[in-house]
Amino acid sequence: MGKLTTHILDTTRGTPGQGIHVSLYRIENEQRTLLRQMITNDDGRCDEPLASDEALQTGVYELLFAVGPYFDAREEQAVKQDIRFLDDVLIRFGVPDAEQHYHVPLLITPFSYSTYRGS
């Protein structure tokens, strides 16, 4: 069976994104259903897959990464503001084959992010 995993890298520091809240939603008929919430470990990964086996189905999902508090905790004076440039990063993606492994990494800075389908 397939699985869904993620990890977060802070490219400003070249370190894992530790302690970041990650929420997984399934999208059906434009309605969001929360499936799981986790917090990244010291390696910037979740301790187990966000979804696997029967929990991962063909369809559309969203990952919500709460990166604002992560950057605030580092008290970066150059970027600490009343209104953050990035607070939550939302990635909507499709799972066309639930038998495969879908890895959705997130590369972050206080001012940008990128993602890709990893392996």
A tleap script that builds the chain and sets N, CA, C and O, in Angstrom:
source leaprc.protein.ff14SB
mol = sequence {
  NMET GLY LYS LEU THR THR HIE ILE LEU ASP
  THR THR ARG GLY THR PRO GLY GLN GLY ILE
  HIE VAL SER LEU TYR ARG ILE GLU ASN GLU
  GLN ARG THR LEU LEU ARG GLN MET ILE THR
  ASN ASP ASP GLY ARG CYS ASP GLU PRO LEU
  ALA SER ASP GLU ALA LEU GLN THR GLY VAL
  TYR GLU LEU LEU PHE ALA VAL GLY PRO TYR
  PHE ASP ALA ARG GLU GLU GLN ALA VAL LYS
  GLN ASP ILE ARG PHE LEU ASP ASP VAL LEU
  ILE ARG PHE GLY VAL PRO ASP ALA GLU GLN
  HIE TYR HIE VAL PRO LEU LEU ILE THR PRO
  PHE SER TYR SER THR TYR ARG GLY CSER
}
set mol.1.N position { 0.831 -1.182 0.000 }
set mol.1.CA position { 0.000 0.000 0.000 }
set mol.1.C position { 0.876 1.246 0.000 }
set mol.1.O position { 2.048 1.196 0.372 }
set mol.2.N position { 0.293 2.362 -0.421 }
set mol.2.CA position { 1.031 3.607 -0.505 }
set mol.2.C position { 1.107 4.325 0.826 }
set mol.2.O position { 0.543 3.892 1.831 }
set mol.3.N position { 1.830 5.444 0.799 }
set mol.3.CA position { 1.929 6.273 2.001 }
set mol.3.C position { 2.248 7.706 1.608 }
set mol.3.O position { 2.714 7.982 0.502 }
set mol.4.N position { 1.984 8.607 2.542 }
set mol.4.CA position { 2.248 10.028 2.371 }
set mol.4.C position { 3.175 10.478 3.484 }
set mol.4.O position { 2.877 10.288 4.663 }
set mol.5.N position { 4.307 11.078 3.108 }
set mol.5.CA position { 5.266 11.578 4.087 }
set mol.5.C position { 5.669 12.998 3.716 }
set mol.5.O position { 5.406 13.469 2.609 }
set mol.6.N position { 6.312 13.670 4.666 }
set mol.6.CA position { 6.802 15.021 4.428 }
set mol.6.C position { 8.036 15.265 5.275 }
set mol.6.O position { 8.308 14.525 6.220 }
set mol.7.N position { 8.761 16.276 4.943 }
set mol.7.CA position { 9.792 16.818 5.826 }
set mol.7.C position { 9.998 18.281 5.485 }
set mol.7.O position { 9.658 18.734 4.392 }
set mol.8.N position { 10.560 19.014 6.437 }
set mol.8.CA position { 10.728 20.454 6.284 }
set mol.8.C position { 12.191 20.800 6.502 }
set mol.8.O position { 12.813 20.368 7.472 }
set mol.9.N position { 12.726 21.591 5.577 }
set mol.9.CA position { 14.095 22.067 5.690 }
set mol.9.C position { 14.094 23.589 5.717 }
set mol.9.O position { 13.487 24.238 4.866 }
set mol.10.N position { 14.781 24.145 6.706 }
set mol.10.CA position { 14.957 25.583 6.824 }
set mol.10.C position { 16.209 25.933 6.022 }
set mol.10.O position { 17.327 25.733 6.497 }
set mol.11.N position { 16.026 26.447 4.825 }
set mol.11.CA position { 17.180 26.711 3.955 }
set mol.11.C position { 17.928 27.979 4.347 }
set mol.11.O position { 19.023 28.226 3.842 }
set mol.12.N position { 17.357 28.786 5.238 }
set mol.12.CA position { 18.078 29.949 5.754 }
set mol.12.C position { 19.248 29.492 6.618 }
set mol.12.O position { 20.348 30.040 6.540 }
set mol.13.N position { 18.993 28.489 7.433 }
set mol.13.CA position { 20.004 27.976 8.352 }
set mol.13.C position { 20.674 26.691 7.877 }
set mol.13.O position { 21.737 26.316 8.372 }
set mol.14.N position { 20.048 26.024 6.917 }
set mol.14.CA position { 20.569 24.728 6.490 }
set mol.14.C position { 20.292 23.653 7.523 }
set mol.14.O position { 21.100 22.743 7.711 }
set mol.15.N position { 19.135 23.754 8.205 }
set mol.15.CA position { 18.789 22.806 9.256 }
set mol.15.C position { 17.362 22.293 9.061 }
set mol.15.O position { 16.581 22.891 8.321 }
set mol.16.N position { 17.025 21.193 9.721 }
set mol.16.CA position { 15.646 20.697 9.663 }
set mol.16.C position { 14.689 21.671 10.334 }
set mol.16.O position { 15.068 22.380 11.266 }
set mol.17.N position { 13.459 21.704 9.863 }
set mol.17.CA position { 12.406 22.510 10.477 }
set mol.17.C position { 11.776 21.733 11.619 }
set mol.17.O position { 10.852 20.948 11.409 }
set mol.18.N position { 12.270 21.949 12.811 }
set mol.18.CA position { 11.831 21.213 14.004 }
set mol.18.C position { 10.626 21.862 14.656 }
set mol.18.O position { 10.519 23.087 14.697 }
set mol.19.N position { 9.718 21.039 15.169 }
set mol.19.CA position { 8.597 21.529 15.961 }
set mol.19.C position { 7.542 22.290 15.187 }
set mol.19.O position { 6.844 23.130 15.756 }
set mol.20.N position { 7.413 22.014 13.900 }
set mol.20.CA position { 6.413 22.699 13.061 }
set mol.20.C position { 5.142 21.858 12.995 }
set mol.20.O position { 5.191 20.659 12.718 }
set mol.21.N position { 4.008 22.499 13.253 }
set mol.21.CA position { 2.718 21.813 13.184 }
set mol.21.C position { 2.343 21.580 11.718 }
set mol.21.O position { 2.424 22.487 10.889 }
set mol.22.N position { 1.932 20.351 11.419 }
set mol.22.CA position { 1.533 19.954 10.068 }
set mol.22.C position { 0.125 19.359 10.161 }
set mol.22.O position { -0.128 18.480 10.984 }
set mol.23.N position { -0.779 19.838 9.321 }
set mol.23.CA position { -2.148 19.312 9.276 }
set mol.23.C position { -2.409 18.758 7.882 }
set mol.23.O position { -2.056 19.379 6.880 }
set mol.24.N position { -3.026 17.590 7.828 }
set mol.24.CA position { -3.395 16.959 6.562 }
set mol.24.C position { -4.908 16.989 6.417 }
set mol.24.O position { -5.642 16.587 7.319 }
set mol.25.N position { -5.362 17.475 5.257 }
set mol.25.CA position { -6.784 17.537 4.930 }
set mol.25.C position { -7.048 16.764 3.643 }
set mol.25.O position { -6.198 16.705 2.754 }
set mol.26.N position { -8.212 16.188 3.558 }
set mol.26.CA position { -8.689 15.602 2.304 }
set mol.26.C position { -9.744 16.557 1.757 }
set mol.26.O position { -10.570 17.077 2.507 }
set mol.27.N position { -9.711 16.785 0.449 }
set mol.27.CA position { -10.651 17.691 -0.205 }
set mol.27.C position { -11.619 16.859 -1.042 }
set mol.27.O position { -11.211 16.115 -1.934 }
set mol.28.N position { -12.902 16.998 -0.741 }
set mol.28.CA position { -13.952 16.334 -1.524 }
set mol.28.C position { -15.095 17.324 -1.700 }
set mol.28.O position { -15.611 17.872 -0.726 }
set mol.29.N position { -15.486 17.550 -2.954 }
set mol.29.CA position { -16.553 18.516 -3.268 }
set mol.29.C position { -16.254 19.874 -2.649 }
set mol.29.O position { -17.142 20.537 -2.113 }
set mol.30.N position { -14.989 20.277 -2.731 }
set mol.30.CA position { -14.499 21.549 -2.198 }
set mol.30.C position { -14.691 21.688 -0.689 }
set mol.30.O position { -14.651 22.800 -0.162 }
set mol.31.N position { -14.894 20.591 -0.001 }
set mol.31.CA position { -14.992 20.577 1.456 }
set mol.31.C position { -13.719 19.963 2.032 }
set mol.31.O position { -13.244 18.932 1.556 }
set mol.32.N position { -13.173 20.611 3.063 }
set mol.32.CA position { -11.957 20.126 3.728 }
set mol.32.C position { -12.336 19.264 4.924 }
set mol.32.O position { -13.188 19.632 5.733 }
set mol.33.N position { -11.681 18.106 5.018 }
set mol.33.CA position { -11.839 17.239 6.178 }
set mol.33.C position { -10.469 17.008 6.782 }
set mol.33.O position { -9.565 16.504 6.116 }
set mol.34.N position { -10.314 17.377 8.046 }
set mol.34.CA position { -9.043 17.167 8.732 }
set mol.34.C position { -8.841 15.681 8.978 }
set mol.34.O position { -9.689 15.023 9.580 }
set mol.35.N position { -7.707 15.153 8.508 }
set mol.35.CA position { -7.399 13.742 8.699 }
set mol.35.C position { -6.397 13.508 9.825 }
set mol.35.O position { -6.489 12.525 10.561 }
set mol.36.N position { -5.436 14.431 9.949 }
set mol.36.CA position { -4.367 14.198 10.915 }
set mol.36.C position { -3.597 15.473 11.181 }
set mol.36.O position { -3.479 16.335 10.310 }
set mol.37.N position { -3.071 15.587 12.396 }
set mol.37.CA position { -2.170 16.671 12.759 }
set mol.37.C position { -0.952 16.072 13.435 }
set mol.37.O position { -1.066 15.154 14.247 }
set mol.38.N position { 0.211 16.596 13.093 }
set mol.38.CA position { 1.455 16.104 13.674 }
set mol.38.C position { 2.403 17.285 13.859 }
set mol.38.O position { 2.149 18.383 13.366 }
set mol.39.N position { 3.488 17.044 14.570 }
set mol.39.CA position { 4.536 18.038 14.769 }
set mol.39.C position { 5.845 17.409 14.318 }
set mol.39.O position { 6.139 16.263 14.658 }
set mol.40.N position { 6.631 18.159 13.554 }
set mol.40.CA position { 7.891 17.602 13.049 }
set mol.40.C position { 8.885 17.379 14.183 }
set mol.40.O position { 8.916 18.118 15.167 }
set mol.41.N position { 9.691 16.341 14.014 }
set mol.41.CA position { 10.691 15.969 15.014 }
set mol.41.C position { 11.995 16.731 14.787 }
set mol.41.O position { 12.042 17.667 13.990 }
set mol.42.N position { 13.045 16.329 15.486 }
set mol.42.CA position { 14.340 17.019 15.389 }
set mol.42.C position { 14.952 16.955 13.993 }
set mol.42.O position { 15.812 17.766 13.648 }
set mol.43.N position { 14.507 15.991 13.194 }
set mol.43.CA position { 15.000 15.852 11.821 }
set mol.43.C position { 14.087 16.550 10.814 }
set mol.43.O position { 14.298 16.431 9.607 }
set mol.44.N position { 13.065 17.283 11.300 }
set mol.44.CA position { 12.141 17.979 10.419 }
set mol.44.C position { 11.136 17.066 9.748 }
set mol.44.O position { 10.480 17.455 8.782 }
set mol.45.N position { 11.013 15.851 10.259 }
set mol.45.CA position { 10.087 14.865 9.698 }
set mol.45.C position { 9.026 14.501 10.725 }
set mol.45.O position { 9.192 14.753 11.918 }
set mol.46.N position { 7.952 13.916 10.259 }
set mol.46.CA position { 6.954 13.363 11.170 }
set mol.46.C position { 7.412 11.952 11.538 }
set mol.46.O position { 8.029 11.263 10.725 }
set mol.47.N position { 7.112 11.531 12.747 }
set mol.47.CA position { 7.593 10.237 13.221 }
set mol.47.C position { 6.985 9.046 12.489 }
set mol.47.O position { 7.523 7.940 12.541 }
set mol.48.N position { 5.881 9.270 11.818 }
set mol.48.CA position { 5.252 8.210 11.029 }
set mol.48.C position { 4.572 8.850 9.830 }
set mol.48.O position { 4.416 10.070 9.796 }
set mol.49.N position { 4.166 8.061 8.851 }
set mol.49.CA position { 3.493 8.658 7.678 }
set mol.49.C position { 2.240 9.423 8.079 }
set mol.49.O position { 1.554 9.061 9.035 }
set mol.50.N position { 1.952 10.487 7.334 }
set mol.50.CA position { 0.722 11.241 7.559 }
set mol.50.C position { -0.500 10.412 7.175 }
set mol.50.O position { -1.564 10.542 7.780 }
set mol.51.N position { -0.338 9.569 6.175 }
set mol.51.CA position { -1.397 8.645 5.760 }
set mol.51.C position { -0.720 7.434 5.128 }
set mol.51.O position { 0.310 7.551 4.464 }
set mol.52.N position { -1.319 6.281 5.350 }
set mol.52.CA position { -0.797 5.062 4.744 }
set mol.52.C position { -1.914 4.030 4.650 }
set mol.52.O position { -2.975 4.168 5.259 }
set mol.53.N position { -1.642 3.004 3.877 }
set mol.53.CA position { -2.585 1.905 3.694 }
set mol.53.C position { -3.966 2.426 3.293 }
set mol.53.O position { -4.077 3.185 2.330 }
set mol.54.N position { -5.008 2.036 4.008 }
set mol.54.CA position { -6.370 2.426 3.633 }
set mol.54.C position { -6.631 3.921 3.829 }
set mol.54.O position { -7.531 4.476 3.199 }
set mol.55.N position { -5.856 4.575 4.692 }
set mol.55.CA position { -6.067 6.002 4.953 }
set mol.55.C position { -5.664 6.871 3.762 }
set mol.55.O position { -6.146 7.996 3.625 }
set mol.56.N position { -4.785 6.357 2.902 }
set mol.56.CA position { -4.388 7.098 1.702 }
set mol.56.C position { -5.219 6.600 0.533 }
set mol.56.O position { -5.120 5.439 0.137 }
set mol.57.N position { -6.030 7.480 -0.010 }
set mol.57.CA position { -6.910 7.140 -1.121 }
set mol.57.C position { -6.624 8.058 -2.297 }
set mol.57.O position { -6.050 9.134 -2.128 }
set mol.58.N position { -7.018 7.639 -3.466 }
set mol.58.CA position { -6.937 8.504 -4.634 }
set mol.58.C position { -7.768 9.749 -4.358 }
set mol.58.O position { -8.882 9.660 -3.843 }
set mol.59.N position { -7.217 10.913 -4.706 }
set mol.59.CA position { -7.966 12.139 -4.488 }
set mol.59.C position { -7.080 13.345 -4.282 }
set mol.59.O position { -5.890 13.318 -4.594 }
set mol.60.N position { -7.670 14.406 -3.753 }
set mol.60.CA position { -6.995 15.684 -3.554 }
set mol.60.C position { -6.808 15.913 -2.054 }
set mol.60.O position { -7.705 15.665 -1.248 }
set mol.61.N position { -5.617 16.393 -1.709 }
set mol.61.CA position { -5.253 16.622 -0.314 }
set mol.61.C position { -4.644 18.004 -0.160 }
set mol.61.O position { -4.224 18.629 -1.134 }
set mol.62.N position { -4.604 18.468 1.076 }
set mol.62.CA position { -3.877 19.684 1.421 }
set mol.62.C position { -3.009 19.406 2.640 }
set mol.62.O position { -3.418 18.732 3.586 }
set mol.63.N position { -1.812 19.943 2.586 }
set mol.63.CA position { -0.932 19.976 3.752 }
set mol.63.C position { -0.821 21.429 4.191 }
set mol.63.O position { -0.526 22.308 3.381 }
set mol.64.N position { -1.052 21.676 5.456 }
set mol.64.CA position { -0.940 23.011 6.028 }
set mol.64.C position { 0.216 23.006 7.025 }
set mol.64.O position { 0.192 22.285 8.022 }
set mol.65.N position { 1.219 23.819 6.736 }
set mol.65.CA position { 2.417 23.911 7.569 }
set mol.65.C position { 2.392 25.252 8.310 }
set mol.65.O position { 2.361 26.304 7.670 }
set mol.66.N position { 2.405 25.232 9.634 }
set mol.66.CA position { 2.385 26.457 10.447 }
set mol.66.C position { 3.827 26.919 10.669 }
set mol.66.O position { 4.439 26.614 11.693 }
set mol.67.N position { 4.357 27.661 9.693 }
set mol.67.CA position { 5.767 28.072 9.753 }
set mol.67.C position { 5.984 29.384 10.497 }
set mol.67.O position { 7.101 29.646 10.944 }
set mol.68.N position { 4.961 30.215 10.645 }
set mol.68.CA position { 5.109 31.492 11.333 }
set mol.68.C position { 5.631 31.357 12.751 }
set mol.68.O position { 6.617 32.006 13.099 }
set mol.69.N position { 5.002 30.533 13.583 }
set mol.69.CA position { 5.499 30.354 14.948 }
set mol.69.C position { 6.925 29.794 14.996 }
set mol.69.O position { 7.695 30.123 15.898 }
set mol.70.N position { 7.269 28.950 14.022 }
set mol.70.CA position { 8.633 28.408 13.948 }
set mol.70.C position { 9.639 29.550 13.805 }
set mol.70.O position { 10.630 29.598 14.535 }
set mol.71.N position { 9.391 30.466 12.872 }
set mol.71.CA position { 10.318 31.586 12.680 }
set mol.71.C position { 10.270 32.549 13.863 }
set mol.71.O position { 11.307 33.083 14.257 }
set mol.72.N position { 9.098 32.781 14.433 }
set mol.72.CA position { 8.998 33.652 15.608 }
set mol.72.C position { 9.831 33.110 16.767 }
set mol.72.O position { 10.459 33.884 17.490 }
set mol.73.N position { 9.842 31.806 16.949 }
set mol.73.CA position { 10.584 31.189 18.050 }
set mol.73.C position { 12.089 31.397 17.914 }
set mol.73.O position { 12.829 31.293 18.893 }
set mol.74.N position { 12.530 31.688 16.712 }
set mol.74.CA position { 13.957 31.921 16.494 }
set mol.74.C position { 14.314 33.394 16.670 }
set mol.74.O position { 15.480 33.778 16.576 }
set mol.75.N position { 13.297 34.210 16.925 }
set mol.75.CA position { 13.460 35.638 17.205 }
set mol.75.C position { 14.416 36.331 16.249 }
set mol.75.O position { 15.354 37.009 16.670 }
set mol.76.N position { 14.175 36.156 14.990 }
set mol.76.CA position { 14.999 36.801 13.970 }
set mol.76.C position { 14.566 38.257 13.860 }
set mol.76.O position { 13.524 38.554 13.277 }
set mol.77.N position { 15.349 39.148 14.408 }
set mol.77.CA position { 14.990 40.558 14.425 }
set mol.77.C position { 14.806 41.125 13.024 }
set mol.77.O position { 13.999 42.031 12.818 }
set mol.78.N position { 15.545 40.598 12.074 }
set mol.78.CA position { 15.437 41.117 10.707 }
set mol.78.C position { 14.085 40.791 10.086 }
set mol.78.O position { 13.634 41.491 9.179 }
set mol.79.N position { 13.433 39.731 10.568 }
set mol.79.CA position { 12.174 39.324 9.955 }
set mol.79.C position { 11.001 39.369 10.923 }
set mol.79.O position { 9.857 39.226 10.490 }
set mol.80.N position { 11.240 39.562 12.216 }
set mol.80.CA position { 10.150 39.582 13.181 }
set mol.80.C position { 9.351 40.875 13.021 }
set mol.80.O position { 9.869 41.975 13.214 }
set mol.81.N position { 8.092 40.715 12.668 }
set mol.81.CA position { 7.217 41.857 12.430 }
set mol.81.C position { 5.850 41.549 13.014 }
set mol.81.O position { 5.546 40.400 13.336 }
set mol.82.N position { 5.027 42.586 13.149 }
set mol.82.CA position { 3.675 42.374 13.643 }
set mol.82.C position { 2.870 41.483 12.698 }
set mol.82.O position { 2.051 40.674 13.134 }
set mol.83.N position { 3.116 41.642 11.413 }
set mol.83.CA position { 2.455 40.811 10.410 }
set mol.83.C position { 3.540 40.038 9.666 }
set mol.83.O position { 4.422 40.629 9.042 }
set mol.84.N position { 3.464 38.736 9.738 }
set mol.84.CA position { 4.470 37.901 9.087 }
set mol.84.C position { 4.243 37.879 7.578 }
set mol.84.O position { 3.108 37.978 7.112 }
set mol.85.N position { 5.331 37.747 6.820 }
set mol.85.CA position { 5.182 37.553 5.385 }
set mol.85.C position { 4.619 36.155 5.128 }
set mol.85.O position { 3.664 36.003 4.366 }
set mol.86.N position { 5.208 35.129 5.760 }
set mol.86.CA position { 4.678 33.767 5.688 }
set mol.86.C position { 4.249 33.336 7.079 }
set mol.86.O position { 5.011 33.442 8.040 }
set mol.87.N position { 3.029 32.852 7.172 }
set mol.87.CA position { 2.512 32.356 8.441 }
set mol.87.C position { 2.169 30.881 8.280 }
set mol.87.O position { 2.765 30.025 8.935 }
set mol.88.N position { 1.223 30.588 7.423 }
set mol.88.CA position { 0.867 29.211 7.081 }
set mol.88.C position { 1.182 28.981 5.613 }
set mol.88.O position { 0.895 29.826 4.765 }
set mol.89.N position { 1.771 27.837 5.324 }
set mol.89.CA position { 2.011 27.440 3.941 }
set mol.89.C position { 1.048 26.302 3.630 }
set mol.89.O position { 1.040 25.278 4.313 }
set mol.90.N position { 0.241 26.489 2.599 }
set mol.90.CA position { -0.759 25.508 2.200 }
set mol.90.C position { -0.374 24.928 0.844 }
set mol.90.O position { -0.157 25.663 -0.119 }
set mol.91.N position { -0.294 23.614 0.783 }
set mol.91.CA position { 0.030 22.928 -0.470 }
set mol.91.C position { -1.116 21.978 -0.797 }
set mol.91.O position { -1.410 21.057 -0.035 }
set mol.92.N position { -1.761 22.212 -1.939 }
set mol.92.CA position { -2.818 21.314 -2.418 }
set mol.92.C position { -2.214 20.453 -3.513 }
set mol.92.O position { -1.562 20.962 -4.425 }
set mol.93.N position { -2.431 19.148 -3.420 }
set mol.93.CA position { -1.835 18.223 -4.374 }
set mol.93.C position { -2.757 17.032 -4.579 }
set mol.93.O position { -3.632 16.752 -3.761 }
set mol.94.N position { -2.541 16.337 -5.691 }
set mol.94.CA position { -3.351 15.182 -6.026 }
set mol.94.C position { -2.607 13.878 -5.833 }
set mol.94.O position { -1.389 13.801 -5.992 }
set mol.95.N position { -3.368 12.857 -5.487 }
set mol.95.CA position { -2.853 11.493 -5.361 }
set mol.95.C position { -3.606 10.651 -6.387 }
set mol.95.O position { -4.703 10.168 -6.107 }
set mol.96.N position { -3.019 10.471 -7.585 }
set mol.96.CA position { -3.711 9.702 -8.615 }
set mol.96.C position { -3.617 8.185 -8.422 }
set mol.96.O position { -4.427 7.446 -8.982 }
set mol.97.N position { -2.651 7.716 -7.646 }
set mol.97.CA position { -2.456 6.276 -7.432 }
set mol.97.C position { -2.095 6.043 -5.974 }
set mol.97.O position { -0.951 6.262 -5.575 }
set mol.98.N position { -3.052 5.603 -5.179 }
set mol.98.CA position { -2.865 5.443 -3.733 }
set mol.98.C position { -1.924 4.298 -3.372 }
set mol.98.O position { -1.648 4.075 -2.193 }
set mol.99.N position { -1.434 3.577 -4.362 }
set mol.99.CA position { -0.481 2.495 -4.104 }
set mol.99.C position { 0.958 3.003 -4.066 }
set mol.99.O position { 1.866 2.256 -3.702 }
set mol.100.N position { 1.173 4.253 -4.435 }
set mol.100.CA position { 2.526 4.797 -4.494 }
set mol.100.C position { 2.885 5.553 -3.223 }
set mol.100.O position { 2.026 5.849 -2.392 }
set mol.101.N position { 4.179 5.861 -3.087 }
set mol.101.CA position { 4.670 6.680 -1.986 }
set mol.101.C position { 4.705 8.130 -2.473 }
set mol.101.O position { 5.353 8.435 -3.474 }
set mol.102.N position { 4.013 9.015 -1.772 }
set mol.102.CA position { 4.018 10.437 -2.079 }
set mol.102.C position { 4.765 11.145 -0.951 }
set mol.102.O position { 4.350 11.116 0.208 }
set mol.103.N position { 5.868 11.776 -1.319 }
set mol.103.CA position { 6.667 12.526 -0.352 }
set mol.103.C position { 6.611 13.985 -0.771 }
set mol.103.O position { 6.980 14.331 -1.893 }
set mol.104.N position { 6.142 14.846 0.141 }
set mol.104.CA position { 5.957 16.260 -0.166 }
set mol.104.C position { 6.854 17.073 0.771 }
set mol.104.O position { 6.425 17.454 1.861 }
set mol.105.N position { 8.098 17.341 0.354 }
set mol.105.CA position { 8.990 18.139 1.182 }
set mol.105.C position { 8.663 19.626 1.080 }
set mol.105.O position { 8.091 20.087 0.092 }
set mol.106.N position { 9.038 20.362 2.122 }
set mol.106.CA position { 8.851 21.808 2.130 }
set mol.106.C position { 10.178 22.453 2.489 }
set mol.106.O position { 10.765 22.162 3.531 }
set mol.107.N position { 10.640 23.332 1.614 }
set mol.107.CA position { 11.857 24.115 1.855 }
set mol.107.C position { 11.399 25.524 2.203 }
set mol.107.O position { 10.646 26.137 1.447 }
set mol.108.N position { 11.855 26.049 3.365 }
set mol.108.CA position { 11.324 27.326 3.841 }
set mol.108.C position { 12.422 28.325 4.190 }
set mol.108.O position { 13.529 27.961 4.588 }
set mol.109.N position { 12.073 29.593 4.024 }
set mol.109.CA position { 12.791 30.738 4.585 }
set mol.109.C position { 11.687 31.645 5.119 }
set mol.109.O position { 10.514 31.384 4.854 }
set mol.110.N position { 12.018 32.697 5.858 }
set mol.110.CA position { 10.958 33.595 6.321 }
set mol.110.C position { 10.214 34.294 5.176 }
set mol.110.O position { 9.127 34.834 5.381 }
set mol.111.N position { 10.803 34.284 3.967 }
set mol.111.CA position { 10.223 35.032 2.852 }
set mol.111.C position { 9.876 34.191 1.630 }
set mol.111.O position { 9.413 34.730 0.625 }
set mol.112.N position { 10.092 32.875 1.701 }
set mol.112.CA position { 9.800 32.051 0.526 }
set mol.112.C position { 9.660 30.592 0.930 }
set mol.112.O position { 10.042 30.186 2.027 }
set mol.113.N position { 9.103 29.824 0.013 }
set mol.113.CA position { 9.044 28.372 0.200 }
set mol.113.C position { 9.009 27.719 -1.167 }
set mol.113.O position { 8.670 28.349 -2.169 }
set mol.114.N position { 9.365 26.443 -1.189 }
set mol.114.CA position { 9.220 25.646 -2.408 }
set mol.114.C position { 8.947 24.215 -2.003 }
set mol.114.O position { 9.220 23.803 -0.876 }
set mol.115.N position { 8.403 23.468 -2.945 }
set mol.115.CA position { 8.075 22.074 -2.714 }
set mol.115.C position { 8.234 21.306 -4.008 }
set mol.115.O position { 8.406 21.903 -5.071 }
set mol.116.N position { 8.179 20.012 -3.930 }
set mol.116.CA position { 8.267 19.144 -5.083 }
set mol.116.C position { 7.794 17.760 -4.658 }
set mol.116.O position { 7.636 17.501 -3.465 }
set mol.117.N position { 7.571 16.887 -5.600 }
set mol.117.CA position { 7.255 15.500 -5.236 }
set mol.117.C position { 8.557 14.760 -5.095 }
set mol.117.O position { 9.278 14.556 -6.072 }
set mol.118.N position { 8.855 14.362 -3.895 }
set mol.118.CA position { 10.076 13.632 -3.617 }
set mol.118.C position { 9.846 12.138 -3.660 }
set mol.118.O position { 8.799 11.661 -4.098 }
set mol.119.N position { 10.832 11.421 -3.201 }
set mol.119.CA position { 10.725 9.951 -3.176 }
set mol.119.C position { 11.112 9.416 -1.828 }
set mol.119.O position { 11.085 8.204 -1.614 }
savepdb mol mol.pdb
quit
